[in-house]
Amino acid sequence: MAKRGGRRSSARGRSSARGRSSARGRRNRRREATLAGGALLLLLLIAVWSLIWPYLLAAVGIGGVGLLGWRLRRIDRTLRDRDRSWRAEELVRAGRRTLADVDRMTGTEFEELVAALCRRDGCSEVRRVGGAGDNGADVRGRLPDGRTMVVQCKRYAPTAAIPSREVRDLLGAKQHFGADVAIFVTTTRFTRPAESFARENGIIAIHRDHFGSWHNGAALEPLVQLSGSGQGDARHLARWRKTYRAGGR
């Protein structure tokens, strides 16, 4: 019995040794295959390197030039924007922009122009707040005498007119922000009901003619005192319509 047990133990030992030997053989073969594959790939790369390196170099060069061009374009755009802003402010100060130039502005550009004119005339804390959810105010700040103001800006074609409902909206903005003064600035005229509503509720109305004087150098304070006046009678309105409709505006 002891002899049989010794034989079984010896057989198991030989089987275990053969298994370990077989595993080492497989690992060695995989290692050799990997090394052979790497060597083959290296030889292949060396063989074709003279063919592909110009393309790789060209790709790197094109990528570098593209990145440099993108960067230079961003810098140029930034400088152009700054220059445009500076020139716009200079035009405001010099009063050389025409009403025709203003008519070609976007609503946002017109709001920025009105804010710049307010700053030019000594208003403080001026900021453009127009946009979605502006609660009826496009520009806010303080007049030179310290009173708070809200400004509504409407860059409309001169053939249009400001209705009274838009002036009422500004009165609501004045109450909402608790402002001392409300100013309505437009590139067109006010309807008679709108003009009357502004006068009765202390809203300063700056129509096209007054705005033209303002942006050409007149101070804001006299325009505040003129508020809404100067739109003329029915004959003046008829001439107004004839002038701007004839001009295709």
C-alpha positions in Angstrom: 0.0 0.0 0.0 2.8 2.4 0.8 4.5 1.5 -2.5 1.3 2.4 -4.4 0.9 5.7 -2.6 4.5 6.6 -3.4 3.9 5.9 -7.1 0.8 8.1 -7.2 2.6 11.0 -5.5 5.5 10.7 -7.9 3.1 10.7 -10.9 1.4 13.9 -9.6 4.8 15.6 -9.2 5.8 14.7 -12.7 2.5 16.0 -14.1 2.8 19.3 -12.2 6.3 19.8 -13.4 5.2 19.1 -17.0 2.4 21.7 -16.6 4.8 24.4 -15.3 7.2 23.6 -18.1 4.4 23.9 -20.7 3.3 27.3 -19.2 6.8 28.6 -19.3 7.1 27.5 -22.9 3.9 29.3 -23.9 5.1 32.5 -22.2 8.4 32.3 -23.9 6.8 31.7 -27.3 4.5 34.7 -26.8 7.5 36.9 -25.8 9.5 35.7 -28.8 6.5 36.4 -31.1 6.1 39.9 -29.6 9.8 40.7 -30.1 9.7 39.3 -33.6 6.6 41.4 -34.4 8.2 44.6 -33.0 11.4 44.0 -34.9 9.4 43.4 -38.1 7.4 46.6 -37.5 10.6 48.6 -36.9 12.2 47.2 -40.0 9.1 48.1 -42.0 9.0 51.6 -40.5 12.7 52.1 -41.4 12.0 50.8 -44.9 9.2 53.2 -45.6 10.4 56.2 -43.5 12.0 57.8 -46.4 8.6 57.7 -48.1 6.3 58.9 -45.3 8.4 61.5 -43.4 7.7 64.3 -45.9 4.0 63.8 -45.4 4.3 63.7 -41.6 6.4 66.9 -41.7 3.9 68.6 -44.0 1.0 67.6 -41.7 2.8 69.1 -38.7 3.7 72.2 -40.7 0.1 72.7 -41.9 -1.2 72.2 -38.4 1.2 74.7 -37.0 0.4 77.3 -39.7 -3.3 76.8 -39.2 -3.0 77.3 -35.4 -0.9 80.4 -35.9 -3.4 81.8 -38.5 -6.3 81.2 -36.1 -4.4 83.0 -33.3 -3.5 85.9 -35.5 -7.1 86.2 -36.7 -8.3 86.3 -33.1 -5.8 89.0 -32.3 -6.7 91.0 -35.4 -10.4 90.8 -34.6 -9.8 92.0 -31.0 -7.8 94.9 -32.2 -10.4 95.8 -34.9 -13.2 95.7 -32.3 -11.2 98.0 -30.0 -10.4 100.3 -32.9 -14.0 100.4 -34.0 -15.2 101.2 -30.5 -12.6 103.9 -30.1 -13.5 105.5 -33.4 -17.2 105.3 -32.5 -16.5 107.2 -29.2 -14.4 109.7 -31.1 -17.3 110.3 -33.5 -19.7 110.8 -30.7 -17.4 113.3 -29.0 -16.7 115.1 -32.3 -20.4 115.0 -33.4 -19.5 113.8 -36.9 -21.9 110.9 -37.2 -25.0 111.7 -39.3 -28.5 110.6 -38.7 -28.3 108.4 -41.8 -25.4 106.5 -40.0 -27.6 106.1 -37.0 -30.4 104.8 -39.1 -28.2 102.0 -40.2 -27.3 100.9 -36.7 -28.7 97.9 -34.9 -30.8 98.4 -31.8 -27.9 97.5 -29.5 -25.5 99.9 -31.3 -28.1 102.6 -30.8 -28.3 101.9 -27.1 -24.5 102.0 -26.9 -24.5 105.4 -28.7 -27.1 106.8 -26.3 -25.1 105.6 -23.3 -22.0 107.2 -24.8 -23.8 110.5 -25.2 -24.9 110.4 -21.6 -21.4 109.8 -20.4 -20.1 112.6 -22.7 -22.5 115.1 -21.0 -21.5 114.2 -17.5 -23.8 111.4 -16.5 -22.3 108.9 -14.1 -22.8 105.1 -13.5 -24.1 104.8 -17.0 -24.6 101.3 -18.3 -26.5 99.6 -21.1 -29.0 97.1 -19.7 -31.2 96.5 -22.7 -32.0 93.0 -23.9 -34.3 90.2 -22.9 -35.9 90.9 -19.5 -34.7 94.5 -19.4 -38.0 95.6 -17.7 -38.4 98.5 -20.1 -35.0 100.1 -19.5 -32.2 100.1 -22.1 -29.8 102.5 -20.3 -29.5 103.3 -16.6 -27.4 105.8 -14.7 -27.3 109.2 -13.0 -27.8 112.7 -14.4 -25.0 115.2 -13.7 -27.1 116.6 -10.8 -27.2 113.1 -9.2 -30.8 112.1 -10.0 -31.2 108.5 -11.2 -32.5 107.9 -14.7 -33.9 105.2 -16.9 -33.7 105.5 -20.7 -35.7 103.8 -23.3 -34.0 103.7 -26.8 -36.0 103.1 -30.0 -34.1 103.1 -33.3 -37.0 103.2 -35.6 -37.2 104.3 -39.3 -38.3 107.9 -39.5 -41.5 106.9 -41.3 -42.6 105.2 -38.1 -43.9 106.8 -34.9 -43.8 106.1 -31.2 -47.3 105.1 -29.9 -48.4 106.1 -26.4 -48.3 102.4 -25.2 -44.5 102.4 -25.5 -44.2 105.6 -23.5 -46.5 104.0 -20.8 -44.1 101.1 -20.7 -41.3 103.5 -19.8 -43.4 105.0 -17.0 -43.7 101.5 -15.7 -39.9 101.0 -15.9 -39.4 104.3 -14.0 -41.6 103.0 -11.2 -40.1 99.5 -11.3 -36.5 100.9 -10.8 -37.5 103.7 -8.6 -35.8 106.2 -10.9 -36.1 110.0 -10.6 -36.2 110.6 -14.3 -37.4 108.7 -17.4 -36.1 109.6 -20.8 -37.4 108.3 -24.1 -34.9 108.6 -27.0 -35.9 107.8 -30.6 -34.8 108.3 -34.2 -38.4 109.1 -35.2 -41.3 111.2 -33.9 -43.9 110.7 -31.2 -47.6 110.4 -32.0 -49.7 113.2 -30.5 -51.2 110.9 -27.8 -47.6 109.7 -26.9 -46.4 113.3 -26.8 -49.2 114.3 -24.5 -48.8 111.3 -22.2 -45.0 112.0 -21.9 -45.7 115.7 -21.0 -48.5 114.8 -18.5 -46.3 112.2 -16.7 -43.0 114.0 -16.6 -41.3 111.8 -19.2 -38.5 113.5 -21.2 -39.2 112.8 -24.9 -36.3 113.2 -27.3 -37.5 112.8 -30.9 -35.4 112.7 -34.1 -34.8 116.4 -34.4 -33.6 116.7 -30.8 -31.5 113.6 -31.0 -29.8 114.9 -34.1 -28.8 118.1 -32.2 -27.8 116.0 -29.2 -25.4 113.7 -31.0 -24.0 116.6 -33.0 -22.8 118.3 -29.8 -25.8 119.8 -28.0 -25.9 119.0 -24.3 -28.4 116.8 -22.7 -29.6 119.4 -20.1 -31.3 121.8 -22.7 -33.0 118.8 -24.3 -34.4 117.8 -21.0 -36.0 121.2 -20.7 -37.3 121.1 -24.3 -38.8 117.6 -23.8 -41.0 116.7 -26.7 -41.5 120.2 -28.1 -40.7 121.1 -31.7 -42.7 118.4 -33.6 -44.7 121.1 -35.3 -48.2 121.2 -36.5 -50.1 119.1 -39.2 -48.2 120.9 -42.0 -44.9 120.0 -40.4 -46.0 116.4 -40.1 -47.0 116.4 -43.8 -43.6 117.7 -44.8 -42.0 115.1 -42.5 -43.8 112.2 -44.2 -43.2 113.6 -47.7 -39.4 113.9 -47.0 -38.8 110.5 -45.5 -41.1 108.5 -47.8 -39.6 110.2 -50.8 -36.2 109.2 -49.5 -37.4 105.5 -49.4 -37.0 105.3 -45.7 
